[in-house]
Amino acid sequence: MAAKRREPGKVERIASEIRDKIERGALAPGARLPGVPQLQEQHGIAYQTARDVYGLLESEGLLFSRQGKGTFVSLVLGKIVSERNQRYLSSHREAGGAVGAFEAEMRAMGFDPRPVILTIARDVPPKKVAEAFGMHHRAKTLKRERIMPVGLPGNSDAEEVVQVATSWFPQDVAEACPLLAQPNTGTGGSKSRLAEAGFRQVRLREEIEVRSPTETEANALGIPIEQAIMEITHKGLTEEGRVVEIGLHVLPRSKWRLAYEWEIDAPDT
């Protein structure tokens, strides 16, 4: 006698129903879902079970939450592929008047970059930033903290944060490039302004690690605290080898894929 097939658990079953609606387009990107109490009532399940349903779909990158606003279908159904070898080229980051690599990258993928939530300050950087700059551990830098949302063209309501980034600049570099302290750094962003001020970056270095987000990062990105993020430490170096910019980019692992390509053993010409 064949063993009786077990039905999926409640969390998996309800999540599968919502997932199917998203895949069929019955729930469009940016669509708002019922609150957890409403989901609980609709399916006759425990409150924690309803939370787990949304948590599972958030971990898959299908949903995101906004504190005080609710849970929504992700605008990013499928991953953002970031071509790291290309995104910082001036021809890319200045395309169409874009203010830097992020805006150009999002436009190229069909998203509508929304106004960045920006904090600019002069303060003491983390120890690893000060060491990379080769400066005294109590010296101040210019810091730009950014929460970076995108939307869909023609839809003013739907908006999802896909990256949180902080950049630091040594004080003398910031003084020589006053637009770094302004909300809008202009076409091409900070790298173009640094080049104009005599600090052209000719080499970049990125170090990547996967970790758990802080509570602040999770809230900003609208992801569960249990969901992993990728942290990219980005350094920009001049021809003289000086580090003039350090960026810390925090990306939800479920929404991004980083791509790299380079030649090896190229034939002599």
N, C-alpha and C positions, 0 to 999 in steps of 0.2 A: 504494500500500500504506500503510495507516494506521500511524503511528508507534506503537511499543510503549509502553504507559502505564507510567510509572515508579511503583514502589511507594514509599510513604512511608518515610523513614529509620527506623531502629530506635527512636530516641528518640520520634519522633512516633507510631509504631505502638503501642509499649507504653503510652505515655501515653494514647493514645486508648482502649485497652482498659480502663485503670483509670478514665478519665473516664466511660466508658460505664457501668461498674459503679456509680459514684457517682450518676450521673443516674438509673439504674434502681432505686436503693435497695439494690442487692446489697451495697454498702459504705455503711453508715450513718454519719451524723455522729458523730465520736468514735472510729470504728473504727481499730484499730491496723493498720498495713501491715507487710509483711515488712521487715526491715532491708536496707540496701543490699547486703551480701554475699548475703543470701538471694534478693533480686531478681536479682542478677547470676547466681546459680546456676540459678534457675528458667528464665531466658530465654537462658542461654548467651552473655552479653554481657560487655563489659569493665566493670570497676568504675566508671570515670568515666562510662560510658554509663548505668549504673544511677543514679548520682548526678544525671546530667542529666535523667533521666526525672522524678525527684522534684522537681528544681529547676524544671522546666517547669510542673509541676502546682502547685507552691507559688507560682510567679509569677502563676498564674491565680486564686489564692485558694482552691484546692480542697483543699490539704494544708497542714499546719503541722508543725513539728518541735519537740521538746523535748529539750534537750541531756541525754544520758544516759538518755533514756526512749524515744525512737524517733520515728517519723513517723506522723501520724494524719490521718484525713479531717477537714476543717475543720467546725466547728460552724456556721460562717457560710457557707452555700451561697447566694450572692446577697449583695448589699451591705447593710450597715447604713446606712440613710438617716437622717442627723442633721439635724433641723429646727432650724437654728441660731437662728431668730427666736423659737422656742418653748421650747427646752430649759432656759433659765435663769429662766423665769417661776416665781414662788414656787409657784403652783398645780401646776406640773409637777415641780419638783425636790423638793417635799415630798409628792408623791402617795404614798399608802400608807405613809407613814413613811419614805420613801426618804432616804438620807443623800447628797443632792446629785443633780445633773443626770444623771451617768453611770448611777447605779443605777436611777433612774426611767426613763431611756431604754432600758436593757437589759431591764428588767422589761416595759415596754410592748411590746417586740418578742418576748417569749416566752422570753427567756434568764433564767438564774439567776445573778445576780451573786455571785461567790465572794469570799472574804476577800482584801482588797487586800494586796499586799506593800508595806509602808510603811516609809519612813525619814524621821524628823523630826530636823532639826538647825538650829542657829543658826550661820550662816557668811556669808562675803562672797559676794554674788551676782555673776553675770556682769556685765560692764560695761554692756551694753544694759539690763539690769534696773535697775541703780543709776541710770542716766541717766533712765529712765522714771519712777522714783520721785522724782527730783530730789534724790538723797542723795549724800553723799561716797562716792567709789568704794571706800573701805575699810570703810565702815560695814556692820554685820551685819544680816541679815534672818532671819526664820523661814522655813525651807524644808521643804516636804512633797513627797517623791519617792514616786511610786506606780506599781507594776506592777499592771495591772487585768485580771484574768481573768474569764471568764464560763463557765458550764456549761449543761447542759440539765436541766430539772426531772426528778427521778426517776433521774438518772444521776450518781452521786457521783464517778465516775472521770473522765469526759470533762471536760476543762478547757482553754480556749484564751485566751491573752492577746491582747486586741484593742486595747489602748491603754497607752501609757506617758506619764505626766504628772508635771510638777514645778510646784509653785506657790510663790510667794514673797510675803511680807507684811512691810511696814516694822516695825521693832522696836516703835515706840509703839503701832501697831495691834495687834500680837501681844500686847503686855502688857495692852491693854485688853480683849482677847478671849482669855482663857487656854485655852478649849476648842480653839483652833487648834493647840495643842501636844499635844493628846490624840489617840490613834488614832481615836476615834469622835467626830466633831464634831456628831453629833446630826441630827435630822430637818432636811432642807433643806441640810445641809452648810455650808461656809464662808460662803457668801453670806448665809444666814439668821443665822448667828452674828455676822457683821459688822454686819448691820442692827440686831440687838439691842444691839450695843455702840456704836451711833451712827455707823456707817460704811456706811449703806445705799447700794448701788450703783444708780445710775439710768441709766447709760449704759455700753455695752460696745463695745469695739473689737477686731476680730480681723484679723490679717494672716496670710496663708497662703502657704507656699511648698512646692514639691516638691523633695526632695533625696534623696541616698543616706543610709541609716542609718549610724550608727556601729556598730562591732562589738558594743558593749554593747547598743544598741537592737535590733539584728538578733537577738541571742541571746535577749533578753527577749521579743520578739514571735514568735520561732520562724520567721523568714523568712530567705531568702538575703540575703547582704550586697549582692547586685546589685539587689534589688527596691527600688523607690522607696517612700518614705514621704511623707506630708503632715505638715508641721509648722505648727501653729496657735499663734501668739502671741496670747494672750487678755489683755485689760486691762479691769479693772473700775474705773469712775470714780464718785465721789460727786457730789452736786448741786453742790458747790463746785468740781468739776473735778479733784479729787485722785485720783490712781491709788493704790488701796489693795490691789490684788491683781493679780499677773501670773502667768499660767499658760502653760506650754509643753507642748502636747499633741502627741504623736507617734502617728500612725495609719498602719497599712499601707494603701497606696493601693489594693490589690486588694480590700480588705474594707469600705471606707467610701465614701459619697457625701455631700457636704455640700449642703444645700438652704437657699436663702434666698428670702424673698418680702417685698416691701414695696410700698406704694402710691406712685404718681407722678402728679403733676398732678391731685390729688384735687379734685373740684369744691367750690367754696365753699358753705357751708351757712348 
